[in-house]
Amino acid sequence: MKKVRYLELEGKSASFNFLAALFAGMAALGAWAFFHLEHSGHADTGMNNQIVWGLPHVFAIMLIVAASGALNLASIGTVFNKGLYKPLARISAWLSISLLMGGVIVLVLDLGNPFHIDYMFTSFNETSIFAWNILLYPGFFLFTGIYLWTMMDTSKRNYYKSAGTAAFIWRLILTSGTGLIFGLLVGRIGFNAAIMAPMFIVVSFSVGLAFFIITLMATYKWSNRPLGCVLLKRLKNLLVIFIAAAFYFAVIFHLTKYYSMASQDLESWLLFGDSVHTKLLWIGQVVIGTLIPLALLLIPRVGECNTAIFSAAVLVIIGTFCQFFVTIIGTQAFPQQVIGSDYQVIASKFGDADPYHVYSPSSWEVMLGLGGLGLTFLMVLYGFKIMRFLPESLADKDLDPHAKSA
Amino acid sequence: MSELNENQQTTTNRRTFLKAGVATASMGLIPGVNLIGLSQAAITDGSAASDKQRWGMLIDTNKCESGCTACVDACNKEFNIKPSKKPSQTVQFIRKVTVRHKLTKVETSLPLMCQHCENPPCVDVCPTGASMKRADGIVKVDMHRCIGCRYCMMACPYKARSFIHEEVTEQMAYAPRGKGSVDSCNLCVHRIDENRENPRNPACVDACNSKGHKAMIFGDINDLKSNLNKALKKHQSRELRSELGLNTGVRYRGI
């Protein structure tokens, strides 16, 4: 394999400026939403005392989960010694840092008292998985940052493998922690499940790779750099496996919840009800996020080396968004069991007897979520412009598909 | 000379600046100091809560009248809780629910509030320790440490907590609440802290007694002489969602 030459984006083209303005605009919308909500309180959101976590959390969790998944490409090269992926490692690491930054920012800015955040460190509660997550995020920045440093500074090459392995292990812990934020909610039958941790890891593989493919294809297209079919086919095959694996976990999750009498009512409502959550689950997660992408990628000559891969990646992200919407909001929307399984609440002024709780996100929540997405890609864009993250060429002739990592 | 004047002027300016800075900083601190003062206002002797006591309640659902909301109204009055513009965002510390037994179809009315668990999930999940359990079993929120993540609301099996979505006005001095924080029933801890040896009943219990229903008995579970202890020994009671093993301080009779 030829020596890979990394080059910054020139960053002077109209498309670069357009994207920069677009992402900056999105980030500005997020900032506006934050300041507005900080002033008015969460009264101007669709969230309430039933739907406690809303759209900002869907954005935040998706970005955080995608962040660890986006690091996979680097890990495959470094930890699992697959040389083909090695040139992608810098993009992978920077994208993962940017995604995590976008997600964490949304999560923090949605807090009721974001300026009390220092208490997370000064009065740390070791029994809180959420508190542990707040330690895992800076750890991810640190480990991935060091990993990126060892990739770029030839004098630190001796630490490259160790740094990559540490970042890989950390990302697994981080995504387990994200899943366990829900998995450890013992009082909520819709969440409480150990499978949440591995399920989030597998979802991170698919959505992280989808973000990676979109970033890679768009960047190479707009910067007129060659991107060969050999690499894209490998990414396509990986995406197929990850989509299937994520779907498998989702099926097992819903099946086991449906099997249990304690959660059967909730699952029946989610799977076969008439709410928006059922539609998002079947149309969003299953059809748009799983079946169509698989078809695009698996039907011969459709998903060989063209926009079908890009489209599939976009659909995977939409599907994952729907999945998190249903998981986070749908599960809250079904009235919680508050008395005991032998009783049914038939009247309450606090919504306990409602068929389900309605949630209508406000534009402020949409703006906050888009702000995180905008910040992510603004970081990606300027990272590519300032730093040498992008190989000059990823053409087939410049890559050896059978290469082992050095 | 002019140099001296200039130096003096600089010193004066610096002093003025420092004074202004201190004054401004003080202005910023005043609300916080006031809030801390308000939150401690009810504690008369400053002593810490003791684990020798465990405050709790027994609710006799046979005596709880359907349609009666005296406990809810009293709680709202005690904490000056007003309806929000959006009903779903209204704060509630206690609510009345009517339940139907799935087998017998018997309908029962009961008040539902923070159950003051011995092993509270809200305390376990709170990242900052703002959600806390006192030594005497009262579970409450320290609004000064609450970051407003609402994870405790997600964790509470009884949905007993509320998020303060909007600015709170006309707060009671003994129970400050803050926009962006979570809050819940604290068994009227301000009443308890007035005299822990012989505390006043929580507002809901007083209201229930005033109505003549006497469906709620409040007291120290550990005190063998307390009415609550005696009632718990005499009557069979249950904790809600007992499968979770939370060992709640609030118990129910009749369901």
Interface residues (C-beta under 8 A of the other chain):
Chain A: S40 G41 H42 A43 T45 M47 N48 N49 Q50 V52 W53 L111 G112 N113 P114 H116 I117 Y119 M120 S123 F124 N125 T127 S128 I129 F130 A131 I134 I181 L184 L185 V186 G187 R188 F191 Q332 Q336 Q337 V338 I339 G340 S341 D342 Y343 Q344 V345 I346 A347 S348 K349 F350 G351 D352 A353 H357
Chain B: S84 K85 K86 S88 Q89 T90 V91 Q92 R95 K96 V97 T98 V99 R100 H101 K102 L103 E107 T108 L112 P121 V123 D124 V125 C126 P127 T128 G129 A130 H144 R145 C146 I147 G148 C149 R150 Y151 M153 M154 A155 C156 P157 Y158 K159 R161 S162 F163 I164 H165 E166 E167 G178 K179 G180 S181 V182 L240 R241 S242 E243 L244 I255
